[in-house]
Amino acid sequence: MKYLIYFIVIAAFIDTFSQLPIMSTFAMTYHPSPAFAGMIVGMYSFSNMIGNILAGYWIDRSGAKRVLVSGLSLTGIILVLYTFTDSPLQLISVRFLHGLFGGFLVPAAFTIISNLGTSDKQGRKMAVSGAAVGCSAIIGPAFGAVIASNYSINWVFLTIAATMISSAVLAFVFLPAGTLKNVKKRAPMRKCFLCLRILCSQQVI
């Protein structure tokens, strides 16, 4: 189970990092003004912060698994919508939704990681999760650039969408349900790690 959640962390961050080399070029294909193109690129990070905040409240109420599965499913659907956009306004709307639902993933994934095993291994778990993020930072930009140059930008979105939806199915089947109410004794330590990871995950793309 722990390997599944680390895989989901890698997938979630590859979604973010793979856009780094392609999104500005993709936005300019719709011929927006330079200012509007900048808004398109930055909209993901803006709505991602909103998603992080909403995810925190939802995790406390319904549990991290439900938030993670919903975030993966909705993000996968939104990624498909990129291939149907045909105007700057449509693109910036999809970017907003992508960032919003993508913002559910990091808080939910790291909450589940913090709940795995015993409290005396928090440092080891956070180290492995940090390595997973590092792998995504290496793989993501290269993946986006290679697929876009050899096929098309749409294939980047479709491939990651398939990965997200598949991850949602795996998470729904294999991850345990539950809420943070069952782990109150370890909550302060987990919240510190979770806040640190969320802050580190904010990438301006």
N, C-alpha and C positions, 0 to 999 in steps of 0.2 A: 504493500500500500504506500509506503513512504517513497518508493521509486516512482510510483504513479504521480504523486503530488509534485515531486521534483521535475518530472517530465512536463507537467502542466505549467509549472513556473517558467521553465525554459520556453514552452510554446507561447505563453503570455508575453514574455519579454521579446521573443523573436517577432511577434506581431508589432511591437513598438519599434524595435531597432531596424527591421527590414524596410521601414518607410523612410529612413534617414536619407539614402542616396536617391530616392525616386520621387518623393512627394512634391518637391518644388517644381521639378520638371513636369510631373503629371498635372499639377495645377496650371502651369503656363500653357498647356495644350488647349485650355478653354479660353485663352486670350483675355484674362482679367487684367485690371490695372495692377501695377506693382504693389500698391497698398492692399488691395483686395487679395492678391496672391499671398501676401504675408499673413493676412488674416486666416486664409484657408489653411496654411501650414500650421499656424499657432493655435487654431481652434481645438485641435485634439488635446493639447496640454491643458487648455482652459477647462474644457468639459470633463477631462480626466480627473481634475481636482474635485469637481462637484461629485463625480461618481465615487471617488474615495470616501468623501464625507457621508454620502447616502449609504454606501456599503457598510460603514461602521455602525450606523443605527440599525440597519437591516440584519447584520450579523448578530447583534445583541438580542434582537427580537426573534429571529427565525433560525439562526445557526449558519455556520460558515458554508456547509455543504450546499444548502439551497441557493445561497448567493453565488457561489462558485459555478454551479451548474447553470444557473440563469445567465450569469455573465458570459460564460463560454458560448452558450447557445445563441444569445442575442448578438454577441460580437461576431460570431460566424455568419449570421444572417446579414448583419450590416456590411461586412466585408464583401459579400456578393453584390450589394447595392452599388458599390463603387463602379462595377462594370456597366451599370445602366445610366449613370449620370451623363448629362449632355449640356450642362451649363454651370457657370461658377456658383450660382445660388444653390443648385442641387448638390454640388460637391461640398460646399461649406456646411450644408445641412447634414450630409452623411458623415462628414468629419466630426460634427458636434455629437451625433449619436454614437459614433465609433468610440470617441474619447469617453463619453458618459458611461457606456456599458463596459468598456475596457477598464474603467476605473473600479469596477466591482472585483476584478480578478486578483489584484495584488493583496488587498486587505484580507480577502477570503482565503487565498492560498497560504499566506503566512500565518493566519490564525490557525489553520489546520496543521501546518508544520509545527507551530508552538504547542499544539495539543498532543503531538505524537510522543510516545515514550514517557520518560520520567523527567522531572524538573532539573535533575543534576546534569543533564546532557543538553541544556539549552544552547551553550556555546558551540558545541559540535554541530547541532542542527542548523544554527544560524550560519556557521561557516560553510556547510555544504550548500545551503540555499544561496549564500553569496557567490559561491563558485558556479552555481547554476545560472545566476544572473550574468556572471562574467562570460560564461559560455555563450549565452544569448547575445551579448554585446559583440562577440567575435563572429558568430554564425549569422546573425540577423542582417547586418549591412551587406555582407558578402552574398548571402542568399538573395536578397532583394535586387542587388545589382546584376548578378549573374542571370537570374530568371528573366528580369526585364530586358536585358540586352540580347539574350538568346531567343526569347519567345516574345512576351509582351508584358506590360505592367499589369494587365488584367489577370495574367496567370499568377502573379505574386499574390494578389488578393484572393483568388480562387483556391490556391494551394493552402494558404493560411486559414481560409474559411473552413476547408475540409478538415484541417488539423484541429481547429477549435471545436467543431461540431463532434468530431470523433472523441476528443478529450472530454466533452460534456457527457457523452454516453458512458465512457469509462468511469468518470467521476460519479455519475448517478448510480452505476451498478456496484462499484467497489468501495467507495468512500463511506465511512460510517456517518450516520446522522447524529445530530445533537446540537446543543447551544452552549454558549459560554457559561451558563448557569451551573454547569456540572464541574467547572474547573476554576472556581473563584479563588481558591487558595494560591494558585499560581498566576493570577491575573496581572498583578503589578509588573512582574518581570516580563510577561508576554507583551503587555502593552508597550513597554519601553522598546523591545525589539521590533514590534510591529510598526510603531511610529517611525523608528529609524529607517526601516526598509521602505516605507511609503515615501518618505522624504527623498531617499536615494533613487526611487523609481521614477521620479518626475523628470522626464526627458523632453526638452523643447524640440519638437520635430515639425 
